Amino acid sequence: MKTAARIVAFTALTGFALGVPNVAMAEIETTEKPAVVSQAAMETTMNIVEVAAGNETFSTLVAAVEAADLVEALSAEGPFTVFAPTNDAFAALPAGTVESLLLPENKDKLVKILTYHVVPGKITAAQVTSGEVESLAGEALTFKVKDGKVKVNKATVISADVDASNGVIHVVDQVILPPM
């Protein structure tokens, strides 16, 4: 992927750090607990970063996006599709992982992990098919659709189609780690 496109994506990711009202999310059938959101922001005037920042469920993601200097990238025009891990997804990582990734000396690794959660274009749940799609990190994500559930690598989409002015967010139950 071209450097300019990655910069735009990085810029968009960093916008997650802005404070904004909660947003509604459509749920996909799952046994996982869906992210808690309100119906208040069905409109698409907020960008991806503003949507995530307006929901406490994504506070760890927002902190990571800030630490990676990706706010501006994910606030850019896009469109982008973001597979957003919840706070619980980050908490499931081995002890000390999140704290270590937030250190300035690990910024490159954090950027790679976060951009692995983003693909160019707006892909709604209805458009997802089984197969591979290249992430903004330059690595492929594998989608598997079965029995009304969507898997992204090993993560399950627990809430889908959170609309934003510059794309869409799908909530996932795990942090998706790229090949390192």
C-alpha positions in Angstrom: 0.0 0.0 0.0 1.3 3.5 -0.8 2.7 5.6 2.0 0.2 8.4 1.4 -2.8 6.0 1.8 -1.2 4.7 5.0 -0.8 8.2 6.3 -4.4 9.0 5.6 -5.4 5.8 7.5 -3.1 6.6 10.4 -4.5 10.1 10.5 -8.0 8.7 10.6 -7.2 6.3 13.4 -6.0 9.1 15.7 -9.4 10.8 15.6 -10.7 8.2 17.9 -9.3 10.3 20.8 -11.9 13.0 20.5 -14.8 13.1 22.9 -18.2 12.6 21.2 -21.7 11.3 22.1 -22.4 7.5 21.9 -23.5 5.9 18.7 -25.9 3.1 17.8 -24.6 -0.3 16.6 -26.5 -3.1 14.8 -25.9 -6.4 16.4 -24.9 -9.6 14.7 -26.2 -12.8 16.3 -23.6 -13.9 18.9 -23.1 -15.3 22.3 -20.7 -12.5 23.1 -21.9 -9.4 25.0 -22.4 -6.6 22.5 -20.9 -3.2 23.0 -23.2 -0.8 24.8 -24.3 2.1 22.7 -27.2 4.5 22.4 -29.6 5.1 19.4 -28.8 8.8 19.6 -26.3 9.0 16.8 -27.7 7.1 13.9 -26.7 10.1 11.7 -23.4 9.9 10.0 -22.1 13.4 10.8 -19.4 12.0 13.1 -16.2 10.5 11.8 -14.9 7.1 12.9 -12.7 8.6 15.6 -15.5 10.7 17.0 -17.8 7.7 17.1 -15.3 5.6 19.0 -14.3 8.3 21.3 -18.0 8.8 22.3 -18.3 5.3 23.6 -16.6 4.2 26.8 -16.4 0.6 25.4 -13.5 1.8 23.3 -11.5 3.9 25.8 -8.5 1.5 25.5 -8.6 1.7 21.7 -8.9 5.5 21.9 -5.8 5.6 24.2 -3.9 3.4 21.8 -4.9 5.5 18.8 -3.7 8.6 20.6 -0.4 7.0 21.6 0.2 5.9 18.0 -0.5 9.4 16.7 -3.3 8.0 14.4 -6.2 10.4 15.3 -5.8 12.6 12.3 -5.5 9.7 9.9 -8.8 8.1 10.9 -10.5 11.4 10.9 -9.6 11.8 7.2 -12.1 11.4 4.4 -11.7 7.7 3.9 -13.8 5.7 3.5 -12.5 3.2 6.0 -13.8 0.0 7.7 -12.5 -0.4 11.2 -12.7 -3.6 13.2 -12.7 -2.1 16.7 -11.7 -4.2 19.7 -13.6 -3.5 22.9 -11.9 -2.7 26.3 -12.6 -6.4 27.2 -10.7 -7.5 24.1 -7.6 -5.5 25.1 -8.0 -6.8 28.7 -7.8 -10.3 27.4 -4.2 -9.8 26.1 -1.4 -11.1 28.4 -0.8 -8.9 31.5 1.3 -5.8 30.7 0.9 -6.0 26.9 -1.3 -2.9 26.5 0.9 -0.9 28.9 4.0 -2.0 27.0 2.5 -1.1 23.6 1.6 2.4 24.8 5.3 3.2 25.5 6.9 5.6 23.0 9.6 3.1 22.1 6.8 0.6 20.9 5.0 3.1 18.7 5.8 1.4 15.4 4.5 -2.0 16.7 1.3 -0.2 18.0 0.8 1.5 14.7 1.1 -1.9 12.9 -1.4 -3.5 15.2 -3.9 -0.7 15.0 -3.7 -0.3 11.2 -4.2 -4.1 10.9 -7.7 -3.4 12.2 -8.5 -1.1 9.3 -9.2 -1.7 5.6 -9.7 0.8 2.9 -13.3 1.4 1.7 -16.6 1.0 3.5 -17.6 -2.6 3.9 -21.0 -3.2 5.5 -22.0 -6.4 7.1 -24.2 -7.2 4.1 -21.1 -6.9 1.9 -18.8 -9.1 3.8 -17.9 -12.4 2.2 -15.5 -15.1 3.1 -12.0 -14.4 1.8 -9.0 -12.1 2.3 -8.8 -8.3 2.3 -5.6 -6.3 2.7 -5.4 -4.1 5.8 -3.8 -0.7 6.0 -0.9 -2.4 7.7 -0.2 -4.2 4.4 -1.2 -7.6 5.8 -4.2 -9.6 4.8 -7.2 -10.1 7.1 -9.2 -13.3 6.6 -13.0 -13.1 6.7 -15.2 -16.1 7.4 -19.0 -15.8 7.2 -20.9 -18.8 8.6 -24.4 -19.1 10.2 -24.9 -15.4 10.4 -21.6 -14.8 12.2 -18.6 -13.0 10.8 -15.0 -13.8 11.9 -12.0 -11.6 11.1 -9.1 -13.9 11.6 -10.0 -15.4 15.0 -12.0 -12.4 16.2 -15.8 -12.4 16.1 -17.8 -9.4 15.0 -20.2 -8.7 17.9 -21.8 -5.5 16.7 -21.8 -4.4 13.0 -22.4 -1.4 10.8 -21.7 1.5 13.1 -22.0 4.2 10.5 -19.6 7.2 10.5 -19.2 10.0 8.0 -15.9 8.5 6.7 -16.7 4.8 6.9 -18.0 2.1 9.2 -17.1 0.4 12.4 -17.6 -3.3 13.3 -17.0 -4.2 16.9 -14.8 -7.3 17.5 -14.3 -9.4 20.6 -10.5 -9.7 20.3 -7.5 -7.6 19.4 -6.4 -8.9 15.9 -2.7 -9.3 15.9 -0.8 -9.0 12.6 2.0 -11.4 11.7 5.2 -9.9 13.2 
